[in-house]
Amino acid sequence: MTFVITARCCNDASCVPVCPVNCIHPAPGEPGYLTTEMLFIDPESCIECSACVQVCPVDAIKAEEDLEGAETQYLDINAAFYARNPLESFGDPPVPARSDVDVRGLRVAVVGSGPAGSYAAAALLDRPGVEVDLYERLLTPYGLVRFGIAPDHQQTKKVVQAYPYNAMRGLRLRLGVEVGTQITHEELSRYYHGVIYAVGADSDRRLSIPGEDLAGSYSATDFVGWYNGHPARADLAVDLSECRRVVIVGNGNVALDLARVLAGDVDRLAATDIADHALQVLRDSAVEEVVVLGRRGAAQAAFTTPELLDLLELPGVEVVVDPQDLELDEHTAAQEASGTLDLTVARKLAVLREIADRPAGEASTGYRRIVLRFLASPTEVLGGDGVDKVEIVRNRLTVDPDGSVTAVPSGETEVLEAQLVLRSVGYRGQPIPGLPFDERRGTVPHEHGRVRAESGGDAGTYVTGWIKRGPTGVVGTNKHCASETVAALLEDWAAGALTPPSGSLDELDALLAERGVVPLGLPEWSRIDAAERNAGASAGRPRVKLVTTVDLVAAASAD
């Protein structure tokens, strides 16, 4: 018997250091960690001590005998990883670096309370004597966890257990403060030894095609925020009552989230923390088909295998793949024939071929369909007052000398009727006033998280998360990313390179108050959290989200 990591894996690697036999890989710092879909347990070496189970923040690790239904396939997935990557190839377990420098009196501001910022705060406060103020422009914390993770992935949202604010001594939560607008970077820096920016990538990449801005054409950023109750996106004018087909452009994990929410059973979503306004729109939905377009081939699809397998578990939904769409480029075909194809790609292709081989209608009752298409790109969104149709061009693949695969339009086009178009072609970071910015990558230039003066930064300024590395990795990847940034800050502290604060926190509060900004703290967030959970408990849901500023402030100030 063995323990098995399943689809819920968040990749934060909390399980790695507690494993007494070093059988969980790839670990942070090892080849493949930053690109892996999940971590894996070697079934031959596992001694069933359950240490990994106890520290996993998202309950992704189960005993083999407790696997149910589709979860059983993860036993083979874990084993297959070690068949390709023998345990002994990883060597000795990584030894986490920890500075023994005296950090008493260190005061740090972390801007952004999503996973990246929260992991950074937790890493700093693991050392007694550090003070951390965690800034968030919204009135609720957790960023991506609250507003980005799909509502039917409640287990993944449990990752917040990895940064329990109530138990983090030295933490001050400062909600409702927008750094860069209500207070400048230069002003904020006067009150702290260091400032870490963890502001994510809150905008989206555009398609740059005609009709992209028609009514009924939205970015994934806006649509995900709408169904997750983001205050700035709650008023999105979504009407699905006459929408029969949706076209999603892009095929990453967010695209599959969108497809699941649009095609899945509404009663299933009603047991989650989905926003009430979105739930009502979905109840009135006429959607029959969701088409997911990928511009390159199936081997280059951006979604992960666990997310693909999730689609197959949707009751009453038929997932469709045209076998012709699974034709491989010559480079990938040669790798597959020689047995050198990347295991992740091989596994994904195997699942897609299984889907393609199913007779029509066999997968389920099929009252709704999700169609995964490859080698297809939109060239124009057509319509008058709103979206009516989408023109699509068929692509062909070319292989560059370096082995990279490029999609080239073939000239063969078709038109699909559709009433809703969602673009999900990538997130993009935005410039932070007062910091340098790489326009091409959408990130802040840095060295191991440190924003160098020669790049236009100043001493004591750092970045972590997507604004540091771009929109890559999963939730838990931010833990390793934040640890690297915190290590750079502590190195600068030890070297005496950080300028001491020139003002007190009381003076900072007075400055904000002069501007009409009164941050909400941990007590206020605790009241909001309790109000949402209590409302959820009476409705059989994890929480009922408060969306408007009025409701949030009222809950924060309640007795």
N, C-alpha and C positions, 0 to 999 in steps of 0.2 A: 504494500500500500504506500501511497505518497500523498503529499499535498500538491495542489494544482492551482496555478494562477489562471484566472478566467478573464473574460472580456472587460471587466470593470477596472482592470489595472490602470492606475493613474501615473505610473512610472516615477513616483517620487522616491522610490528605492529605500523607504524606511525599513523594508524587510531585509535588505542586504547585510547591514552590519550585525544584526542579531542572529543570523544563521550560523550555527556552530560548525557546519561542515562546508561552508562556502559554496553552496549549490544553487545560488540564485544569480542569474546573469542575463544580459550584460549590465554591469554595475557602472555607476558614474566614473568617468575616466577611462573606461574600457572601450575598445573599438565597437562601434555599433550602438552605444548607449543613446546618443543624441538622435538617432534615426529609427530606433526600434519601435515597433507598434506596441509592445508590451514587454514585460520581463518574463523569465521562464524559470521553472524549477526542474532540476534534473531528477527524474523519477528513480533512477538507479542509486542516487546518493542520499536522497531525502531520508531523514531518520524520524520523521513525524513528531518532532519535538513541539510543534505548534508555536514556536517563538515568532515566526513570521505572521501567523494569523493574528496574534495579539497586537501587533503594531500597525497592521495595514489600515489606513484611514478610510478606505472605501469598501472593505469587506470583499476584496477580490480573490482571496485565497481560501480554497475549500479542500477538505479531505476528499480523496478519490471516491469513497463510498457515499459521499453526500452530493455528488454531482447529479443534476437532474436534467432531463430533456436534452436540449441543444448544448448544454454545458459539457456534456460528456466528451464532445469533440476536442475540448481543450486539453484533455489528457494526451491525445495524439499530437496536438500542436506543441505542447511543452516537450514531449519526447522527441519530436522531429527536429526541434531546434538543437538538441544535444547530439542527435545523429549526425548533423552537419557541423556542429561546433562542440567537439568533445570537451568535457569539463576540465580536463588537465590543460587544455590550451589557454585557459584564463589565468593560470598561475596563482600566486598568493592573493588573499583578499586585500582589497585596498585599505590603507590605513588613513582614516580621516585626519586631515591636518587641522590642528587647533593651536591657536596662539595662546601663550601663557602670559602675555603682557597684561599689566594692570590697567583695566579699562574703567576704573571708578572715575566718575565725573564726565565720561564721554556722553555727549548729547547729540542725537541724530534725528533728522526729519526724514521720513519716508513718504513720498508723494505717490499715492495710488494704493488702494486697499484690496486689490485683486490678489490672486495667488502669488504673483511675483513679489508684491509689496509685503504681503502678510508673511511669506516665507523669509523675506529679508528681516522683518521685525523680529520674528521668532529666533532667527540665527543670532541676531545682536543681543537679544534679551536672554539668551542661554548663558550669558556671562554676567554675573552679579555686578551691579554698580552702573550699568548703562541705562540711560534714559532715551526712550524713543517716542516721538510724536508721529502718529500715522494719519496723514492727511487724505481726505477723499472729497471730491467736489460734490458728490451726491449725498443724500441724507441717510443712505444705507451702505454698509460695507460689502466686501467680497467680490466686487467687479464681475469678472467673467463667470464665477461660480453662480452668482445670482442672476445675471442677465445674459449669459452666453450658453451655458450648458442646457441642453434640451430638457424640458420638464419631465419627460419620461425616463430620464437618467438620474433618478433620485439617489441611487447608490453613489454615483460619481460626486454628487454634491456633498457627500459626507466628508470630502477631503478637508473641509473647514475644521474638522477635528484635529488636524495637524497644526493648527495655530489658534488655540483656545484663548481668546482675548482676556477672558475673566481670570485666567491663571497666569497671564504674562505680566509679571511684576516689573514696573518701570514703564509700562505702556500708557500713553494718553491717546485716545481716539479723538480725532478732530474732523467730524463730518460736516459737509456743507461749506467747505472752503476750497475755492478754485485758485490754485497756485498758477501764477501767470496772468491772472485777471484781477482778482481781489487783493493779491499780494504778489509782488514780483519775485523772481529768483534772487535778485540782488538783495532785496529786503529780507527775504526768508533766511538767506545765508548768514545774516548778521547775528542770528539767534541760535545757531547750531554749529558744531564742529564740522559736520558733514550733512549733505543732502543727497538722498538716493531717490532717483526718479524711476517709478515703476508704473508708468501711465499707459502701457499697452499700445494697441494699434486700433484706434476707435473709428477709423474711416475705412472705406472700401475702394478697391480698384474698379475702374470703369471699363465698359466694353468699347466705348468710343464708336458706336454705330448709330445710324439714324433711328429715331424713334425711341431711344433709350429712356427718355424722360417723359414718355406718355403716361397718363394715369393708368395705374395697374401694372407699372413696371417699377420694381423696387430693388434696393440692395438687400443682400442677406443681413447686413448689419442692422438695417432698419426693421426688417421683418422679424428677425430673431428677438430684437429688443421689444418689438410690439407684443409678441406672444409671451415674453418673459416679464412684462410689466415694467420696462424701463420708462421712467417718467417723461423723458424727452421724446419717446416714440409711441406712447400710449394712444395718441390721437391719430395715428396712421389710418387713412381712410380705406380700410380693407373691407371688401364686400365679395363674398364667395357664393352668394345665393344664386347667381346665374353663371358661375364659373365651372365649366366642364373639364377643361384641360389647363394644367399649369406646366410651364416650361422653366426648368431650373438650369441656369448656365453655369457650368463648373461641376466637378464631381469629387470634391473633398468631403471630409466628414460633416462639415456644416451643411453641405448640399443634401447629404443623406438624412441629416436631422430634419431639414425642411420637408423632405419627401415623407418621412415618417409622420410628422405632425399633420401634414395635409391629407395623407391617405389613411392614417390609422383610425382606430375606433375612438370616437369622441368620449365614450364612457370610460375608456382606459385613461385618457388624458384628464378626465374629471376627478380622478383620484390623485392628481399631482398638484404642484404649485403653479400651474399655468395661470396666467392672468385671466380674471373673470371675463373681461371684455373680449379676449381672444376666444375663450371657450364658447361664448355665445355665438360668435361669428362662425366658428367651426361646426357648431350644431346646425346652423342653417346652410352649410356648405352643399353645393351641387357637384363638387369635384368628383370626376370619374377616373381621371388618368393624370399621373404626374410623370413628365418626361425629363430625365436628367441627362444633360448633354456634356460630353467630355471631348475636347478638341483633339486629343491625341488617342492612342490606342489603349486597349484594356490593360496592357502591361504597365502603362504609365499612369493609370488611374490614381488619383491622390487619396481616395478613401482607404481606410484600413480594413483588413479582413474582419476584425470583430464588428465594425460598423456595418459591413456588408451582411454578415451573418444575422445581425439584429433585424435587418429588413425581412429576412425569411421567417422571422418569428411573429410577424404581424398577422393576427387572425383576419381572415376575410380579404386579404390583399395578395394579388398575384404579382410576382416580380418577373419581369420579362427581359430577356437578352437575345438579340438576333445573333445566331451563330456566325454570320458573315462579319459581324462587328468584332469578332475575337481573332481575326487574322493578325498574325504577329509581324512586326518589322523583321528584316533579315538578321539584324544583330541579336535581337531577343530570341528569335527562332534558333539561331546557331548556339546560343548559350543553353537553351532548353535541351537541344539535341545532345549537347556534350555533358549535360548534368551539372553545369556551372551557374545556372540561373539562380539569382538571389532567392533565398527561401521564402521571403515575404511575398515576392512577386509570384513565385510558383504556387504558393498557397492561394493567393487571390485568384489567379487564373483557373485553378482547379475548381473553386467555388463557382466562378462565372460560367465555366463549361458545364457544370452540373445544372445550373439554372437554364442555360441555353438548350440542354438536351431534354428538358421536360416537355411533354406534350402540352399544347395550349390548354389552359384551364385546369391542369392537374395539380398545380401547387396549392390551390385553395379554392374557396367558393368564388373568389375573384370579383367581388362586387366593385372593387377598385383595383387599379393597376399602377405599378411603378415600372416604367420602362427605362432601362439603363442603356443609353446609346453612346457609342464611341466614334471617333473620327468625324465629329460634326461640330460646326461652329455657327452661331447666329451672324447674319450679315445685316439684318434690318428688322426692327420691330414695327409692324404695320398697324394702322388704326386711325380713327378719327378723334372722337372724344376720349377714347381709351384703347387699350390693347385689343386687337382683333386677331392678329396672325403674327407668326415669326417666320422670316425667311432663313433657311439653313443651308450652308454649303457643306458638301462632303469633302473631307480631307484625305490626303494620302501622306504616308510617313516617309521621311528621308533620314538617312543616318549620316551624321557628320563624321569627319575623320577621327574625332576624339571619342566616338561612340555615342554621343548624345543624339536623341531622337527629336526631330522637328516635324510639326504638322504643317503641311502646305495645301492651300485650297486647290481642289481638283477642277473647279468650274461647274461641277454638277450640283444643282440646287433643288430645293423643294420648299414648299410652304406648308406650315402646320397651323391649323386653327388653334388659338389659345386666348384665354381671357386674363391671364396673370403670368408675368415674367419676373423671375427672381435671379439676379446676378450674384453668383457666389464664386468669384474668381480671385479672391484673396483680400486680406486685410492690409491696411497700410497705416503706419505711424504718422503723426503730425508734428511739425516743429514745436519745440518748447521755447517760449520767449526767453532769451538770455543764454541759450545753449546752442552749440553748433548743430548742424543737421545735414545728413546725407540724403539729398533729394532722390537719388536713384534707388537707394535701398529703403528709404523711409525709416531710418534709424539715426540715433545719435552716435557719432564716431567715439570710440572708446578703446582702451587697452585693458582687458580683463575686468571691465566694468568701470574703470577709472576714466573720467573725461579729462583728457590732457589739455594743458594750457596751449600747446602748439596747435591743437585742433580748434581753439577758440573758447575752451572751457576755463575753469579756474580751480584752484586747489580746493578739495573738499566736495567736489561734485561727482556723482556716480550714477550709473544706470543699471537696471536689471529688467528681465522679462523681454517682451516683444519689442519695446523701444530700444533695447540693447542688441538683440540678435535677429529681429524680424519675426514674423508670425509663423514660427516653427515649433515643433514639439507639442506635447500635451500638457495637461495641468501640472503634473508632478515634475516635469522637466524644469519648471521654474525653481524647484528647491535647489538643484545643483547650480543653476544659473545665479540664484541669489547668494549661495554660499561663496561662489567665486568673487562676487562683488563685495560682500562683507569682508572677505579675507583681504582684499585690496585696501579697503577703508581702515581695517585694523593695522595693516602694515604701515599705512601713512600716519596713523595715530602714534604707533610705536616709534616712528622715525621723527616725530615732532613736526610733521609737515602740515598739520591742520591748524588753522587759525582759530583761537579761542573765541567764543561768542562775545559780541560787544554789547549785548542787551539781554535783559532777563525775559523769562517767559511771561511774566506779568506785563511787561512793557509791550510784548508782542500781542497779548490779548487786548490791551488798550488800543493798540494800533488798528486791529481788526474791528473792534467795537466802534471806533471813530468812523469806520467805513460801513457800518451797519451789518457787520458779519459777526454772528454769535454761534460758534461751532457747537454741534451736538457731540456729546461725549459718550463714554461707555454706559453710564446709567440711562441716558436717553435711548441709545440703541437697544439696550436690554428691554426697555418698555415696548419699543416698536416690535422687537422680536417676539416678546410674550403675547402682544396683541394679535400678531399674525398667526402664531401657533395656536392660541386659544380659539381663534375663529376657524382655523383648520380642523382642530380636534372635533368641533361640533358638526363639521361637514364631512368628516372621514378623510381629511386631506392633511398632508404634512404642514401646510400653512396656507392662508389666503393672503396674498400680497397686497399691501397698501401701495397705491400707485401715485396719487396726487400729493403735492407738497402740503396741502391743507390737512389731509388725512395723516400724513407722516408726522407733521408737527404736533397735531392733536394727540396722537398716540404717544409721542415722545414726552409730552408734558402732562400726561394723565397721572392721577394719583396711583 
